[in-house]
Structure formats: C-alpha cells, structure tokens
Amino acid sequence: MSEYRKYQCSVCGHIYDEAEGDEETGIAPGTRWEDIPDDWRCPECGAEKSEYSLML
C-alpha cells in the first residue's frame, strides 16, 4: 500500500495522521482513514469524519 496520508479537520484544523493514529480515541497507529468508523469524531472539536479532507 502507498505511504501514509494526513487528513485535516475543516472546523478546527486538527490533523489525523494515519502513521500516528489517534490513541486517545482508540485508533491504533497505522490505521488508514477508510478503516476509521464513520461515527468517529474529531478529538479536538467533535466535528464529524466528513468534515476532514485529505492534505496534499
């Protein structure tokens, strides 16, 4: 699979890095964006997953 990607919350700017995961919300390092449950929320502001966009 390709290298890890990063996604940014359009509400608060929080960055989800696939390589790092988000252990505070139970997402293990190396978890791909598409493998995160759809009901996951931004740990900073509570925005829905759909509020994130791929960082280029």
mmJSON file of the N, C-alpha and C atoms, coordinates in Angstrom:
{"data_MODEL":{"atom_site":{
"group_PDB":["ATOM","ATOM","ATOM","ATOM","ATOM","ATOM","ATOM","ATOM","ATOM","ATOM","ATOM","ATOM","ATOM","ATOM","ATOM","ATOM","ATOM","ATOM","ATOM","ATOM","ATOM","ATOM","ATOM","ATOM","ATOM","ATOM","ATOM","ATOM","ATOM","ATOM","ATOM","ATOM","ATOM","ATOM","ATOM","ATOM","ATOM","ATOM","ATOM","ATOM","ATOM","ATOM","ATOM","ATOM","ATOM","ATOM","ATOM","ATOM","ATOM","ATOM","ATOM","ATOM","ATOM","ATOM","ATOM","ATOM","ATOM","ATOM","ATOM","ATOM","ATOM","ATOM","ATOM","ATOM","ATOM","ATOM","ATOM","ATOM","ATOM","ATOM","ATOM","ATOM","ATOM","ATOM","ATOM","ATOM","ATOM","ATOM","ATOM","ATOM","ATOM","ATOM","ATOM","ATOM","ATOM","ATOM","ATOM","ATOM","ATOM","ATOM","ATOM","ATOM","ATOM","ATOM","ATOM","ATOM","ATOM","ATOM","ATOM","ATOM","ATOM","ATOM","ATOM","ATOM","ATOM","ATOM","ATOM","ATOM","ATOM","ATOM","ATOM","ATOM","ATOM","ATOM","ATOM","ATOM","ATOM","ATOM","ATOM","ATOM","ATOM","ATOM","ATOM","ATOM","ATOM","ATOM","ATOM","ATOM","ATOM","ATOM","ATOM","ATOM","ATOM","ATOM","ATOM","ATOM","ATOM","ATOM","ATOM","ATOM","ATOM","ATOM","ATOM","ATOM","ATOM","ATOM","ATOM","ATOM","ATOM","ATOM","ATOM","ATOM","ATOM","ATOM","ATOM","ATOM","ATOM","ATOM","ATOM","ATOM","ATOM","ATOM","ATOM","ATOM","ATOM","ATOM","ATOM","ATOM"],
"id":[1,2,3,4,5,6,7,8,9,10,11,12,13,14,15,16,17,18,19,20,21,22,23,24,25,26,27,28,29,30,31,32,33,34,35,36,37,38,39,40,41,42,43,44,45,46,47,48,49,50,51,52,53,54,55,56,57,58,59,60,61,62,63,64,65,66,67,68,69,70,71,72,73,74,75,76,77,78,79,80,81,82,83,84,85,86,87,88,89,90,91,92,93,94,95,96,97,98,99,100,101,102,103,104,105,106,107,108,109,110,111,112,113,114,115,116,117,118,119,120,121,122,123,124,125,126,127,128,129,130,131,132,133,134,135,136,137,138,139,140,141,142,143,144,145,146,147,148,149,150,151,152,153,154,155,156,157,158,159,160,161,162,163,164,165,166,167,168],
"type_symbol":["N","C","C","N","C","C","N","C","C","N","C","C","N","C","C","N","C","C","N","C","C","N","C","C","N","C","C","N","C","C","N","C","C","N","C","C","N","C","C","N","C","C","N","C","C","N","C","C","N","C","C","N","C","C","N","C","C","N","C","C","N","C","C","N","C","C","N","C","C","N","C","C","N","C","C","N","C","C","N","C","C","N","C","C","N","C","C","N","C","C","N","C","C","N","C","C","N","C","C","N","C","C","N","C","C","N","C","C","N","C","C","N","C","C","N","C","C","N","C","C","N","C","C","N","C","C","N","C","C","N","C","C","N","C","C","N","C","C","N","C","C","N","C","C","N","C","C","N","C","C","N","C","C","N","C","C","N","C","C","N","C","C","N","C","C","N","C","C"],
"label_atom_id":["N","CA","C","N","CA","C","N","CA","C","N","CA","C","N","CA","C","N","CA","C","N","CA","C","N","CA","C","N","CA","C","N","CA","C","N","CA","C","N","CA","C","N","CA","C","N","CA","C","N","CA","C","N","CA","C","N","CA","C","N","CA","C","N","CA","C","N","CA","C","N","CA","C","N","CA","C","N","CA","C","N","CA","C","N","CA","C","N","CA","C","N","CA","C","N","CA","C","N","CA","C","N","CA","C","N","CA","C","N","CA","C","N","CA","C","N","CA","C","N","CA","C","N","CA","C","N","CA","C","N","CA","C","N","CA","C","N","CA","C","N","CA","C","N","CA","C","N","CA","C","N","CA","C","N","CA","C","N","CA","C","N","CA","C","N","CA","C","N","CA","C","N","CA","C","N","CA","C","N","CA","C","N","CA","C","N","CA","C","N","CA","C","N","CA","C"],
"label_alt_id":[null,null,null,null,null,null,null,null,null,null,null,null,null,null,null,null,null,null,null,null,null,null,null,null,null,null,null,null,null,null,null,null,null,null,null,null,null,null,null,null,null,null,null,null,null,null,null,null,null,null,null,null,null,null,null,null,null,null,null,null,null,null,null,null,null,null,null,null,null,null,null,null,null,null,null,null,null,null,null,null,null,null,null,null,null,null,null,null,null,null,null,null,null,null,null,null,null,null,null,null,null,null,null,null,null,null,null,null,null,null,null,null,null,null,null,null,null,null,null,null,null,null,null,null,null,null,null,null,null,null,null,null,null,null,null,null,null,null,null,null,null,null,null,null,null,null,null,null,null,null,null,null,null,null,null,null,null,null,null,null,null,null,null,null,null,null,null,null],
"label_comp_id":["MET","MET","MET","SER","SER","SER","GLU","GLU","GLU","TYR","TYR","TYR","ARG","ARG","ARG","LYS","LYS","LYS","TYR","TYR","TYR","GLN","GLN","GLN","CYS","CYS","CYS","SER","SER","SER","VAL","VAL","VAL","CYS","CYS","CYS","GLY","GLY","GLY","HIS","HIS","HIS","ILE","ILE","ILE","TYR","TYR","TYR","ASP","ASP","ASP","GLU","GLU","GLU","ALA","ALA","ALA","GLU","GLU","GLU","GLY","GLY","GLY","ASP","ASP","ASP","GLU","GLU","GLU","GLU","GLU","GLU","THR","THR","THR","GLY","GLY","GLY","ILE","ILE","ILE","ALA","ALA","ALA","PRO","PRO","PRO","GLY","GLY","GLY","THR","THR","THR","ARG","ARG","ARG","TRP","TRP","TRP","GLU","GLU","GLU","ASP","ASP","ASP","ILE","ILE","ILE","PRO","PRO","PRO","ASP","ASP","ASP","ASP","ASP","ASP","TRP","TRP","TRP","ARG","ARG","ARG","CYS","CYS","CYS","PRO","PRO","PRO","GLU","GLU","GLU","CYS","CYS","CYS","GLY","GLY","GLY","ALA","ALA","ALA","GLU","GLU","GLU","LYS","LYS","LYS","SER","SER","SER","GLU","GLU","GLU","TYR","TYR","TYR","SER","SER","SER","LEU","LEU","LEU","MET","MET","MET","LEU","LEU","LEU"],
"label_asym_id":["A","A","A","A","A","A","A","A","A","A","A","A","A","A","A","A","A","A","A","A","A","A","A","A","A","A","A","A","A","A","A","A","A","A","A","A","A","A","A","A","A","A","A","A","A","A","A","A","A","A","A","A","A","A","A","A","A","A","A","A","A","A","A","A","A","A","A","A","A","A","A","A","A","A","A","A","A","A","A","A","A","A","A","A","A","A","A","A","A","A","A","A","A","A","A","A","A","A","A","A","A","A","A","A","A","A","A","A","A","A","A","A","A","A","A","A","A","A","A","A","A","A","A","A","A","A","A","A","A","A","A","A","A","A","A","A","A","A","A","A","A","A","A","A","A","A","A","A","A","A","A","A","A","A","A","A","A","A","A","A","A","A","A","A","A","A","A","A"],
"label_entity_id":["1","1","1","1","1","1","1","1","1","1","1","1","1","1","1","1","1","1","1","1","1","1","1","1","1","1","1","1","1","1","1","1","1","1","1","1","1","1","1","1","1","1","1","1","1","1","1","1","1","1","1","1","1","1","1","1","1","1","1","1","1","1","1","1","1","1","1","1","1","1","1","1","1","1","1","1","1","1","1","1","1","1","1","1","1","1","1","1","1","1","1","1","1","1","1","1","1","1","1","1","1","1","1","1","1","1","1","1","1","1","1","1","1","1","1","1","1","1","1","1","1","1","1","1","1","1","1","1","1","1","1","1","1","1","1","1","1","1","1","1","1","1","1","1","1","1","1","1","1","1","1","1","1","1","1","1","1","1","1","1","1","1","1","1","1","1","1","1"],
"label_seq_id":[1,1,1,2,2,2,3,3,3,4,4,4,5,5,5,6,6,6,7,7,7,8,8,8,9,9,9,10,10,10,11,11,11,12,12,12,13,13,13,14,14,14,15,15,15,16,16,16,17,17,17,18,18,18,19,19,19,20,20,20,21,21,21,22,22,22,23,23,23,24,24,24,25,25,25,26,26,26,27,27,27,28,28,28,29,29,29,30,30,30,31,31,31,32,32,32,33,33,33,34,34,34,35,35,35,36,36,36,37,37,37,38,38,38,39,39,39,40,40,40,41,41,41,42,42,42,43,43,43,44,44,44,45,45,45,46,46,46,47,47,47,48,48,48,49,49,49,50,50,50,51,51,51,52,52,52,53,53,53,54,54,54,55,55,55,56,56,56],
"pdbx_PDB_ins_code":[null,null,null,null,null,null,null,null,null,null,null,null,null,null,null,null,null,null,null,null,null,null,null,null,null,null,null,null,null,null,null,null,null,null,null,null,null,null,null,null,null,null,null,null,null,null,null,null,null,null,null,null,null,null,null,null,null,null,null,null,null,null,null,null,null,null,null,null,null,null,null,null,null,null,null,null,null,null,null,null,null,null,null,null,null,null,null,null,null,null,null,null,null,null,null,null,null,null,null,null,null,null,null,null,null,null,null,null,null,null,null,null,null,null,null,null,null,null,null,null,null,null,null,null,null,null,null,null,null,null,null,null,null,null,null,null,null,null,null,null,null,null,null,null,null,null,null,null,null,null,null,null,null,null,null,null,null,null,null,null,null,null,null,null,null,null,null,null],
"Cartn_x":[0.845,0.0,0.882,0.318,1.083,1.437,2.188,2.605,1.405,1.617,0.544,0.164,-1.116,-1.641,-2.095,-2.355,-2.849,-4.146,-5.043,-6.339,-6.52,-7.124,-7.282,-8.755,-9.111,-10.466,-10.682,-11.754,-12.038,-12.613,-13.013,-13.592,-12.513,-11.604,-10.618,-9.164,-8.926,-7.558,-6.824,-7.477,-6.843,-6.379,-5.217,-4.682,-4.677,-5.299,-5.223,-4.145,-3.12,-2.013,-2.166,-2.331,-2.527,-1.371,-0.163,1.001,0.937,0.368,0.318,-0.973,-2.058,-3.358,-3.848,-4.739,-5.244,-5.591,-4.568,-4.729,-5.734,-5.918,-6.89,-8.304,-8.594,-9.938,-9.952,-8.869,-8.825,-8.435,-7.848,-7.417,-5.913,-5.542,-4.147,-3.283,-1.983,-1.068,-1.121,-1.072,-1.115,-2.523,-3.538,-4.919,-5.223,-5.646,-5.989,-7.3,-7.41,-8.595,-9.878,-9.867,-11.079,-11.452,-10.522,-10.789,-11.3,-11.345,-11.884,-13.407,-14.1,-15.567,-16.165,-17.27,-17.913,-18.439,-18.663,-19.161,-18.034,-16.786,-15.641,-15.772,-15.365,-15.442,-14.061,-13.886,-12.635,-12.404,-11.23,-10.967,-10.818,-10.625,-10.464,-11.8,-12.656,-13.874,-15.161,-15.051,-16.237,-16.868,-16.197,-16.729,-16.791,-17.718,-17.859,-16.69,-16.478,-15.4,-15.508,-16.725,-16.943,-16.395,-16.078,-15.535,-14.022,-13.418,-11.977,-11.722,-10.581,-10.185,-8.716,-8.396,-7.032,-6.086,-4.961,-3.938,-3.036,-2.836,-1.985,-0.582],
"Cartn_y":[-1.19,0.0,1.243,2.345,3.592,4.134,5.202,5.803,6.356,6.617,7.125,8.541,8.853,10.166,10.902,12.206,13.043,13.701,13.862,14.493,15.608,16.718,17.88,18.218,18.512,18.93,20.351,20.552,21.882,22.826,22.296,23.126,23.725,22.869,23.352,23.212,22.489,22.334,21.121,20.303,19.088,18.218,17.611,16.747,15.298,14.421,12.983,12.44,11.838,11.234,9.72,9.071,7.62,6.891,7.393,6.746,6.777,7.86,8.027,7.521,7.486,7.105,8.15,7.765,8.652,7.793,7.501,6.572,7.059,8.384,8.917,8.46,8.27,7.826,6.367,5.625,4.197,3.809,4.743,4.453,4.162,2.932,2.489,3.126,3.323,3.804,2.89,3.498,2.739,2.505,3.02,2.848,3.792,3.221,4.007,4.757,5.908,6.758,5.984,5.194,4.467,3.374,3.012,1.977,2.546,3.868,4.508,4.474,4.125,4.077,5.422,5.388,6.61,7.491,6.903,7.711,8.312,8.141,8.759,10.274,10.946,12.407,13.001,14.238,14.956,15.046,14.652,14.699,16.121,17.093,18.484,19.223,19.1,19.914,19.106,17.788,16.95,16.92,17.511,17.501,16.078,15.844,14.529,14.222,12.95,12.492,13.149,13.409,14.007,15.431,16.047,17.413,17.416,16.246,16.149,16.071,16.603,16.489,16.072,15.382,14.904,16.079,16.051,17.082,16.675,17.559,17.272,17.777],
"Cartn_z":[0.0,0.0,0.0,-0.447,-0.545,0.838,0.837,2.102,2.856,4.132,4.973,4.56,4.768,4.414,5.668,5.498,6.586,6.145,7.099,6.866,7.878,7.438,8.315,8.514,9.751,10.093,9.583,8.826,8.277,9.327,10.475,11.525,12.427,12.923,13.9,13.452,12.36,11.877,12.42,13.251,13.781,12.617,12.76,11.709,12.179,11.383,11.626,10.705,11.302,10.567,10.656,9.506,9.504,10.193,10.048,10.659,12.182,12.731,14.186,14.812,14.016,14.568,15.551,16.421,17.469,18.672,19.452,20.562,21.6,21.732,22.694,22.375,21.09,20.696,20.263,20.55,20.286,18.873,18.108,16.745,16.776,16.465,16.548,15.458,15.744,14.707,13.482,12.299,11.061,10.525,11.231,10.779,9.626,8.513,7.322,7.55,6.913,7.059,6.775,5.7,5.317,6.323,7.209,8.216,9.533,9.639,10.843,10.752,11.841,11.8,11.382,10.659,10.181,11.313,12.494,13.615,14.465,14.023,14.707,14.638,15.686,15.751,16.014,15.573,15.821,17.326,17.811,19.247,19.787,18.899,19.318,19.433,18.384,18.348,18.217,17.979,17.87,16.484,15.485,14.121,13.587,12.662,12.059,11.13,10.885,9.993,8.612,8.165,6.848,6.736,7.876,7.883,7.589,7.465,7.193,5.699,5.284,3.891,3.809,2.733,2.509,2.315,3.019,2.855,1.701,0.774,-0.39,-0.182],
"occupancy":[1.0,1.0,1.0,1.0,1.0,1.0,1.0,1.0,1.0,1.0,1.0,1.0,1.0,1.0,1.0,1.0,1.0,1.0,1.0,1.0,1.0,1.0,1.0,1.0,1.0,1.0,1.0,1.0,1.0,1.0,1.0,1.0,1.0,1.0,1.0,1.0,1.0,1.0,1.0,1.0,1.0,1.0,1.0,1.0,1.0,1.0,1.0,1.0,1.0,1.0,1.0,1.0,1.0,1.0,1.0,1.0,1.0,1.0,1.0,1.0,1.0,1.0,1.0,1.0,1.0,1.0,1.0,1.0,1.0,1.0,1.0,1.0,1.0,1.0,1.0,1.0,1.0,1.0,1.0,1.0,1.0,1.0,1.0,1.0,1.0,1.0,1.0,1.0,1.0,1.0,1.0,1.0,1.0,1.0,1.0,1.0,1.0,1.0,1.0,1.0,1.0,1.0,1.0,1.0,1.0,1.0,1.0,1.0,1.0,1.0,1.0,1.0,1.0,1.0,1.0,1.0,1.0,1.0,1.0,1.0,1.0,1.0,1.0,1.0,1.0,1.0,1.0,1.0,1.0,1.0,1.0,1.0,1.0,1.0,1.0,1.0,1.0,1.0,1.0,1.0,1.0,1.0,1.0,1.0,1.0,1.0,1.0,1.0,1.0,1.0,1.0,1.0,1.0,1.0,1.0,1.0,1.0,1.0,1.0,1.0,1.0,1.0,1.0,1.0,1.0,1.0,1.0,1.0],
"B_iso_or_equiv":[0.0,0.0,0.0,0.0,0.0,0.0,0.0,0.0,0.0,0.0,0.0,0.0,0.0,0.0,0.0,0.0,0.0,0.0,0.0,0.0,0.0,0.0,0.0,0.0,0.0,0.0,0.0,0.0,0.0,0.0,0.0,0.0,0.0,0.0,0.0,0.0,0.0,0.0,0.0,0.0,0.0,0.0,0.0,0.0,0.0,0.0,0.0,0.0,0.0,0.0,0.0,0.0,0.0,0.0,0.0,0.0,0.0,0.0,0.0,0.0,0.0,0.0,0.0,0.0,0.0,0.0,0.0,0.0,0.0,0.0,0.0,0.0,0.0,0.0,0.0,0.0,0.0,0.0,0.0,0.0,0.0,0.0,0.0,0.0,0.0,0.0,0.0,0.0,0.0,0.0,0.0,0.0,0.0,0.0,0.0,0.0,0.0,0.0,0.0,0.0,0.0,0.0,0.0,0.0,0.0,0.0,0.0,0.0,0.0,0.0,0.0,0.0,0.0,0.0,0.0,0.0,0.0,0.0,0.0,0.0,0.0,0.0,0.0,0.0,0.0,0.0,0.0,0.0,0.0,0.0,0.0,0.0,0.0,0.0,0.0,0.0,0.0,0.0,0.0,0.0,0.0,0.0,0.0,0.0,0.0,0.0,0.0,0.0,0.0,0.0,0.0,0.0,0.0,0.0,0.0,0.0,0.0,0.0,0.0,0.0,0.0,0.0,0.0,0.0,0.0,0.0,0.0,0.0],
"pdbx_formal_charge":[null,null,null,null,null,null,null,null,null,null,null,null,null,null,null,null,null,null,null,null,null,null,null,null,null,null,null,null,null,null,null,null,null,null,null,null,null,null,null,null,null,null,null,null,null,null,null,null,null,null,null,null,null,null,null,null,null,null,null,null,null,null,null,null,null,null,null,null,null,null,null,null,null,null,null,null,null,null,null,null,null,null,null,null,null,null,null,null,null,null,null,null,null,null,null,null,null,null,null,null,null,null,null,null,null,null,null,null,null,null,null,null,null,null,null,null,null,null,null,null,null,null,null,null,null,null,null,null,null,null,null,null,null,null,null,null,null,null,null,null,null,null,null,null,null,null,null,null,null,null,null,null,null,null,null,null,null,null,null,null,null,null,null,null,null,null,null,null],
"auth_seq_id":[1,1,1,2,2,2,3,3,3,4,4,4,5,5,5,6,6,6,7,7,7,8,8,8,9,9,9,10,10,10,11,11,11,12,12,12,13,13,13,14,14,14,15,15,15,16,16,16,17,17,17,18,18,18,19,19,19,20,20,20,21,21,21,22,22,22,23,23,23,24,24,24,25,25,25,26,26,26,27,27,27,28,28,28,29,29,29,30,30,30,31,31,31,32,32,32,33,33,33,34,34,34,35,35,35,36,36,36,37,37,37,38,38,38,39,39,39,40,40,40,41,41,41,42,42,42,43,43,43,44,44,44,45,45,45,46,46,46,47,47,47,48,48,48,49,49,49,50,50,50,51,51,51,52,52,52,53,53,53,54,54,54,55,55,55,56,56,56],
"auth_comp_id":["MET","MET","MET","SER","SER","SER","GLU","GLU","GLU","TYR","TYR","TYR","ARG","ARG","ARG","LYS","LYS","LYS","TYR","TYR","TYR","GLN","GLN","GLN","CYS","CYS","CYS","SER","SER","SER","VAL","VAL","VAL","CYS","CYS","CYS","GLY","GLY","GLY","HIS","HIS","HIS","ILE","ILE","ILE","TYR","TYR","TYR","ASP","ASP","ASP","GLU","GLU","GLU","ALA","ALA","ALA","GLU","GLU","GLU","GLY","GLY","GLY","ASP","ASP","ASP","GLU","GLU","GLU","GLU","GLU","GLU","THR","THR","THR","GLY","GLY","GLY","ILE","ILE","ILE","ALA","ALA","ALA","PRO","PRO","PRO","GLY","GLY","GLY","THR","THR","THR","ARG","ARG","ARG","TRP","TRP","TRP","GLU","GLU","GLU","ASP","ASP","ASP","ILE","ILE","ILE","PRO","PRO","PRO","ASP","ASP","ASP","ASP","ASP","ASP","TRP","TRP","TRP","ARG","ARG","ARG","CYS","CYS","CYS","PRO","PRO","PRO","GLU","GLU","GLU","CYS","CYS","CYS","GLY","GLY","GLY","ALA","ALA","ALA","GLU","GLU","GLU","LYS","LYS","LYS","SER","SER","SER","GLU","GLU","GLU","TYR","TYR","TYR","SER","SER","SER","LEU","LEU","LEU","MET","MET","MET","LEU","LEU","LEU"],
"auth_asym_id":["A","A","A","A","A","A","A","A","A","A","A","A","A","A","A","A","A","A","A","A","A","A","A","A","A","A","A","A","A","A","A","A","A","A","A","A","A","A","A","A","A","A","A","A","A","A","A","A","A","A","A","A","A","A","A","A","A","A","A","A","A","A","A","A","A","A","A","A","A","A","A","A","A","A","A","A","A","A","A","A","A","A","A","A","A","A","A","A","A","A","A","A","A","A","A","A","A","A","A","A","A","A","A","A","A","A","A","A","A","A","A","A","A","A","A","A","A","A","A","A","A","A","A","A","A","A","A","A","A","A","A","A","A","A","A","A","A","A","A","A","A","A","A","A","A","A","A","A","A","A","A","A","A","A","A","A","A","A","A","A","A","A","A","A","A","A","A","A"],
"auth_atom_id":["N","CA","C","N","CA","C","N","CA","C","N","CA","C","N","CA","C","N","CA","C","N","CA","C","N","CA","C","N","CA","C","N","CA","C","N","CA","C","N","CA","C","N","CA","C","N","CA","C","N","CA","C","N","CA","C","N","CA","C","N","CA","C","N","CA","C","N","CA","C","N","CA","C","N","CA","C","N","CA","C","N","CA","C","N","CA","C","N","CA","C","N","CA","C","N","CA","C","N","CA","C","N","CA","C","N","CA","C","N","CA","C","N","CA","C","N","CA","C","N","CA","C","N","CA","C","N","CA","C","N","CA","C","N","CA","C","N","CA","C","N","CA","C","N","CA","C","N","CA","C","N","CA","C","N","CA","C","N","CA","C","N","CA","C","N","CA","C","N","CA","C","N","CA","C","N","CA","C","N","CA","C","N","CA","C","N","CA","C","N","CA","C","N","CA","C"],
"pdbx_PDB_model_num":[1,1,1,1,1,1,1,1,1,1,1,1,1,1,1,1,1,1,1,1,1,1,1,1,1,1,1,1,1,1,1,1,1,1,1,1,1,1,1,1,1,1,1,1,1,1,1,1,1,1,1,1,1,1,1,1,1,1,1,1,1,1,1,1,1,1,1,1,1,1,1,1,1,1,1,1,1,1,1,1,1,1,1,1,1,1,1,1,1,1,1,1,1,1,1,1,1,1,1,1,1,1,1,1,1,1,1,1,1,1,1,1,1,1,1,1,1,1,1,1,1,1,1,1,1,1,1,1,1,1,1,1,1,1,1,1,1,1,1,1,1,1,1,1,1,1,1,1,1,1,1,1,1,1,1,1,1,1,1,1,1,1,1,1,1,1,1,1]
}}}
